[in-house]
Amino acid sequence: MGEQPIYSTRAHVFQIDPSTKKNWMPTSKHAVTVSYFYDSTRNVYRIISLDGSKAIINSTITPNMSFTKTSQKFGQWADSRANTVYGLGFSSEHHLAKFADKFAEYKEAARIAKEKSLEKMELASSPSQESPADIHSPLTPPVTADLCRINGTGDDVTLSDVSPNSMLQSDLSPTTPTLAHSPTTNKHWEAELAALKSNNAKLTAALLESTANVKQWKQQLAAYQEEAERLHKRVSELESQSSQTNVIKSQKTELNQTIEELECTLRAKEEEMMRLKEEVENAKQLQAQKDELTKKLEDTDMRNKELEEQLSDLEQRLESSQVDQENLRKNLKTLLEILDGKIFELTELRDNLAKLIEDS
């Protein structure tokens, strides 16, 4: 059956700036058709978007991918094979939700297909097999001429009556080639895992650096607002011209569409700026808490030093007091011995006086 289009919508296409990894670069001047394609011979799902004859999106869906909604009308996903991050701006939240649901559905189908392929690999590597089968290359195929014939209408449409489930069932027929378990396949998955880890690290770094872009977002928002005001004035001027009614209506429609797209982008930027402001405020609060705890710790250290000094002084005073008590004890003992001698002498003197009295 070959590669078949199964779902299509219209959106503005963006790619992450490869030099900074934090700014979005528009790859289309206006909304273009973005389609899901299914290759029944290779059991692969792809996202394709064409601007004229140029392919601005050619991304193969893998089980490791995830589609993230960053605002009400904007979503993104990372493609490690293309070494980039794609972003889509939709005209409504409904279109974004529909695209995200399709992404999750085809991602799950890709996961099931991968598991079935691994089961076939295990069967091919068992002792009952006489020879391993050929391994199909997992590289993304080029954009064919059939893809260039897809024209979007602005609404979400289903482009094929053949569902992904029926295509998966057709791939389970005996004519489907089996995959052999080999070091080449392991190396490929290891390389893909390393690329995903690298891309994840880059995205994390880009997120951490996003707080530095608040000024740039404000400038872009101001530029979008000026452009929207200019377009509104242009619409008013065109409406004031009574001649060339059809041309004016056509230009008015295009300008209104452009204004809606700019307003959509403006709202997305405003939401992003508010999120960045919240992150900055949280960072300031955490810094203030850290400073307060540091000050308390310093005060505690000073108090500990004072207590240690007092303890040392008390120990010295206690030791001195013990020495004084020992000296006093010795002096009292000496006095007691002297007192005992005096008492003994007085006793003898009394006895002598008593004898004298008796003799007299």
C-alpha positions as CSV (number, residue, x, y, z in Angstrom):
1,M,0.0,0.0,0.0
2,G,3.0,2.4,0.6
3,E,2.8,5.6,2.6
4,Q,-0.7,6.9,3.2
5,P,-1.9,10.3,4.7
6,I,-4.2,9.6,7.6
7,Y,-4.8,13.0,9.3
8,S,-4.2,16.6,8.5
9,T,-4.6,20.1,10.1
10,R,-3.2,23.6,9.6
11,A,-0.8,25.4,11.9
12,H,2.2,27.7,12.0
13,V,5.4,25.8,12.1
14,F,8.4,26.7,14.3
15,Q,11.8,25.2,15.0
16,I,14.2,25.8,17.9
17,D,17.2,28.0,17.0
18,P,20.1,25.6,16.6
19,S,22.6,28.2,17.7
20,T,20.9,29.3,21.0
21,K,18.6,26.3,21.6
22,K,16.1,28.6,23.3
23,N,14.5,30.8,20.7
24,W,11.7,29.8,18.2
25,M,12.3,30.4,14.5
26,P,9.3,30.4,12.2
27,T,9.8,28.1,9.2
28,S,6.6,29.2,7.4
29,K,5.2,32.7,6.7
30,H,1.6,31.6,7.2
31,A,-0.3,28.6,8.4
32,V,0.5,25.4,6.4
33,T,-0.8,21.9,6.3
34,V,0.6,19.5,8.8
35,S,-0.2,15.8,8.1
36,Y,0.3,12.4,9.7
37,F,1.4,9.7,7.3
38,Y,1.5,5.9,7.8
39,D,3.9,3.6,5.9
40,S,2.3,0.1,6.0
41,T,5.3,-1.6,4.4
42,R,7.6,-0.4,7.2
43,N,4.9,0.1,10.0
44,V,6.1,3.7,10.5
45,Y,4.2,6.9,11.4
46,R,5.6,10.3,10.2
47,I,4.6,14.0,10.6
48,I,5.0,15.8,7.3
49,S,4.5,19.5,6.5
50,L,5.3,21.2,3.1
51,D,5.7,24.8,2.3
52,G,5.4,24.7,-1.4
53,S,7.8,22.0,-2.5
54,K,10.0,22.3,0.6
55,A,9.6,19.9,3.5
56,I,9.7,21.9,6.7
57,I,8.7,18.9,8.9
58,N,9.8,15.4,8.3
59,S,9.6,13.6,11.7
60,T,9.2,9.9,12.4
61,I,7.2,9.2,15.5
62,T,8.9,6.9,18.0
63,P,7.7,5.5,21.3
64,N,10.2,7.7,23.1
65,M,8.7,11.0,21.8
66,S,6.2,13.1,23.7
67,F,4.0,16.0,22.6
68,T,3.9,18.9,25.1
69,K,1.2,21.6,25.3
70,T,3.1,24.8,26.4
71,S,0.0,27.0,26.1
72,Q,-3.6,26.9,25.0
73,K,-2.7,27.0,21.3
74,F,0.9,26.0,21.1
75,G,2.6,22.6,21.4
76,Q,6.0,21.1,20.7
77,W,8.0,17.8,20.5
78,A,11.7,16.9,20.2
79,D,13.1,14.8,17.3
80,S,16.5,13.3,18.2
81,R,17.0,12.1,14.6
82,A,16.6,15.5,13.2
83,N,18.4,17.0,16.2
84,T,15.8,19.7,16.6
85,V,12.6,20.7,18.4
86,Y,9.4,21.4,16.4
87,G,6.7,23.8,17.5
88,L,3.1,24.3,16.2
89,G,0.8,27.2,16.7
90,F,-2.8,26.5,16.1
91,S,-5.8,28.7,15.5
92,S,-7.8,27.2,18.4
93,E,-7.4,25.1,21.5
94,H,-9.6,22.4,19.9
95,H,-7.2,21.9,17.0
96,L,-4.3,21.6,19.4
97,A,-6.1,19.0,21.5
98,K,-7.1,17.0,18.4
99,F,-3.5,17.0,17.1
100,A,-2.2,16.0,20.6
101,D,-4.7,13.1,20.8
102,K,-3.6,11.9,17.3
103,F,0.0,12.1,18.4
104,A,-0.6,10.0,21.5
105,E,-2.6,7.5,19.4
106,Y,0.0,7.0,16.7
107,K,2.8,7.0,19.3
108,E,1.0,4.1,21.0
109,A,0.6,2.3,17.7
110,A,4.3,2.8,17.0
111,R,5.1,1.3,20.4
112,I,2.9,-1.7,19.7
113,A,4.5,-2.1,16.3
114,K,8.0,-1.9,17.9
115,E,7.1,-4.6,20.4
116,K,5.8,-6.9,17.6
117,S,9.0,-6.3,15.7
118,L,11.1,-7.2,18.8
119,E,9.0,-10.4,19.1
120,K,9.7,-11.2,15.5
121,M,13.4,-10.6,16.2
122,E,13.4,-13.1,19.0
123,L,11.6,-15.6,16.9
124,A,14.2,-15.0,14.1
125,S,17.1,-15.5,16.5
126,S,15.7,-18.8,18.0
127,P,17.4,-22.2,17.0
128,S,14.4,-23.2,14.9
129,Q,15.3,-20.5,12.3
130,E,17.6,-21.7,9.5
131,S,18.9,-18.2,8.6
132,P,18.3,-14.6,9.9
133,A,16.1,-12.3,7.9
134,D,17.2,-9.0,6.4
135,I,17.0,-5.9,8.7
136,H,15.1,-2.9,7.4
137,S,16.8,0.4,7.9
138,P,15.1,2.6,10.5
139,L,16.2,5.8,8.9
140,T,13.5,8.4,7.9
141,P,12.6,8.0,4.2
142,P,12.6,11.0,1.9
143,V,9.6,13.0,1.1
144,T,7.9,11.5,-2.0
145,A,6.1,13.3,-4.8
146,D,2.8,12.0,-3.5
147,L,3.2,14.1,-0.3
148,C,3.5,17.3,-2.3
149,R,-0.1,16.8,-3.6
150,I,-1.7,17.3,-0.2
151,N,-3.5,20.6,0.2
152,G,-5.0,21.7,3.5
153,T,-8.4,23.4,3.8
154,G,-8.0,24.9,7.3
155,D,-10.1,22.3,9.0
156,D,-9.1,18.9,10.5
157,V,-9.9,16.2,8.0
158,T,-9.2,12.4,7.8
159,L,-7.3,11.7,4.6
160,S,-7.6,7.9,4.4
161,D,-10.3,5.4,5.0
162,V,-7.7,2.9,6.0
163,S,-7.3,3.0,9.8
164,P,-3.9,2.5,11.6
165,N,-5.3,-0.7,13.2
166,S,-6.1,-2.3,9.9
167,M,-2.7,-1.3,8.5
168,L,-1.1,-2.9,11.6
169,Q,-3.0,-6.1,10.9
170,S,-1.9,-6.1,7.3
171,D,1.7,-5.9,8.5
172,L,1.2,-9.2,10.5
173,S,0.7,-11.1,7.3
174,P,3.4,-13.7,6.2
175,T,4.7,-11.4,3.6
176,T,6.0,-8.9,6.2
177,P,9.8,-9.4,6.6
178,T,11.1,-10.4,10.0
179,L,13.9,-8.6,11.9
180,A,17.0,-10.5,13.0
181,H,18.6,-9.9,16.4
182,S,22.1,-8.6,15.6
183,P,24.7,-6.3,17.2
184,T,23.9,-3.7,14.5
185,T,20.3,-3.3,15.8
186,N,21.6,-3.0,19.4
187,K,24.1,-0.4,18.3
188,H,21.4,1.6,16.6
189,W,19.1,1.6,19.6
190,E,22.1,2.5,21.9
191,A,22.9,5.4,19.5
192,E,19.3,6.5,19.5
193,L,19.2,6.4,23.3
194,A,22.3,8.5,23.6
195,A,20.9,11.0,21.1
196,L,17.7,11.2,23.2
197,K,19.7,11.7,26.4
198,S,21.8,14.4,24.7
199,N,18.6,16.1,23.4
200,N,17.0,16.0,26.8
201,A,20.1,17.6,28.4
202,K,20.0,20.4,25.8
203,L,16.3,21.0,26.4
204,T,16.9,21.2,30.2
205,A,19.7,23.7,29.6
206,A,17.4,25.7,27.3
207,L,14.7,25.7,30.0
208,L,17.1,26.9,32.6
209,E,18.3,29.7,30.4
210,S,14.7,30.8,29.5
211,T,14.6,33.3,32.4
212,A,17.1,35.5,30.6
213,N,14.7,36.0,27.7
214,V,12.1,38.2,29.4
215,K,13.3,41.4,27.8
216,Q,13.4,39.8,24.3
217,W,9.8,38.5,24.8
218,K,8.7,42.0,25.7
219,Q,10.3,43.4,22.6
220,Q,8.7,40.7,20.4
221,L,5.3,41.4,22.1
222,A,5.6,45.1,21.4
223,A,6.5,44.4,17.8
224,Y,3.5,42.1,17.4
225,Q,1.2,44.7,19.0
226,E,2.5,47.4,16.6
227,E,2.0,45.0,13.6
228,A,-1.5,44.2,14.8
229,E,-2.4,48.0,15.1
230,R,-0.9,48.6,11.6
231,L,-3.0,45.8,10.2
232,H,-6.1,47.1,11.8
233,K,-5.5,50.5,10.3
234,R,-4.9,48.9,7.0
235,V,-8.2,47.0,7.2
236,S,-10.0,50.3,8.0
237,E,-8.4,52.0,5.0
238,L,-9.4,49.1,2.7
239,E,-13.0,49.2,4.0
240,S,-13.1,53.0,3.2
241,Q,-12.4,52.3,-0.4
242,S,-15.6,51.5,-2.2
243,S,-14.0,50.5,-5.5
244,Q,-12.5,47.0,-6.1
245,T,-14.8,45.4,-3.6
246,N,-13.7,41.8,-4.3
247,V,-10.0,42.6,-3.9
248,I,-10.7,44.5,-0.7
249,K,-12.7,41.6,0.8
250,S,-10.0,39.2,-0.1
251,Q,-7.3,41.4,1.4
252,K,-9.4,41.9,4.5
253,T,-9.8,38.2,5.0
254,E,-6.1,37.6,4.7
255,L,-5.4,40.5,7.0
256,N,-7.9,39.3,9.6
257,Q,-6.4,35.8,9.4
258,T,-2.9,37.3,9.9
259,I,-4.2,39.4,12.8
260,E,-5.7,36.3,14.5
261,E,-2.4,34.4,14.0
262,L,-0.5,37.3,15.5
263,E,-2.9,37.6,18.4
264,C,-2.5,33.8,19.0
265,T,1.3,34.2,19.0
266,L,1.0,37.2,21.2
267,R,-1.1,35.4,23.8
268,A,1.3,32.5,23.8
269,K,4.2,34.9,24.4
270,E,2.3,36.6,27.2
271,E,1.6,33.3,28.9
272,E,5.3,32.4,28.5
273,M,6.3,35.7,30.0
274,M,4.0,35.3,32.9
275,R,5.4,31.9,33.6
276,L,8.9,33.3,33.4
277,K,8.0,36.1,35.8
278,E,6.6,33.5,38.3
279,E,9.8,31.5,38.1
280,V,11.9,34.7,38.7
281,E,9.7,35.6,41.7
282,N,10.1,32.1,43.1
283,A,13.8,32.3,42.6
284,K,13.9,35.6,44.5
285,Q,11.9,34.2,47.4
286,L,14.2,31.2,47.6
287,Q,17.3,33.5,47.6
288,A,15.7,35.6,50.4
289,Q,15.0,32.5,52.5
290,K,18.6,31.4,51.9
291,D,20.0,34.7,53.0
292,E,17.8,34.6,56.1
293,L,18.9,31.1,57.0
294,T,22.5,32.1,56.4
295,K,22.2,35.0,58.8
296,K,20.6,32.8,61.4
297,L,23.4,30.3,61.1
298,E,26.0,33.0,61.5
299,D,24.2,34.3,64.6
300,T,24.1,30.8,66.0
301,D,27.8,30.3,65.4
302,M,28.6,33.6,67.2
303,R,26.3,32.5,70.1
304,N,28.1,29.1,70.3
305,K,31.5,30.9,70.4
306,E,30.3,33.1,73.3
307,L,28.9,30.1,75.2
308,E,32.2,28.2,74.6
309,E,34.1,31.2,76.0
310,Q,31.8,31.3,79.0
311,L,32.2,27.6,79.6
312,S,36.0,27.9,79.4
313,D,35.9,30.8,81.9
314,L,33.7,28.8,84.3
315,E,36.0,25.8,84.0
316,Q,39.0,28.0,84.9
317,R,37.1,29.5,87.9
318,L,36.0,26.0,89.0
319,E,39.6,24.8,88.9
320,S,40.8,27.8,90.9
321,S,38.0,27.3,93.4
322,Q,39.0,23.7,93.9
323,V,42.6,24.8,94.5
324,D,41.4,27.3,97.1
325,Q,39.3,24.7,98.8
326,E,42.2,22.3,99.0
327,N,44.4,25.0,100.5
328,L,41.7,25.9,103.0
329,R,41.3,22.2,103.9
330,K,45.1,22.0,104.6
331,N,45.0,25.2,106.7
332,L,42.0,23.9,108.7
333,K,43.8,20.6,109.3
334,T,46.9,22.4,110.6
335,L,44.8,24.6,112.9
336,L,43.0,21.5,114.1
337,E,46.3,19.8,115.0
338,I,47.5,23.0,116.8
339,L,44.1,23.2,118.6
340,D,44.5,19.5,119.7
341,G,48.0,20.3,121.1
342,K,46.7,23.3,123.0
343,I,43.8,21.3,124.4
344,F,46.2,18.6,125.5
345,E,48.5,21.2,127.3
346,L,45.5,22.8,129.0
347,T,44.3,19.4,130.2
348,E,47.8,18.7,131.7
349,L,47.8,22.1,133.3
350,R,44.4,21.4,134.8
351,D,45.5,18.1,136.2
352,N,48.6,19.7,137.7
353,L,46.5,22.5,139.3
354,A,44.1,19.9,140.7
355,K,47.0,17.9,142.3
356,L,48.4,21.1,143.8
357,I,45.1,21.9,145.3
358,E,44.8,18.5,146.8
359,D,48.3,18.6,148.2
360,S,47.7,21.9,149.8
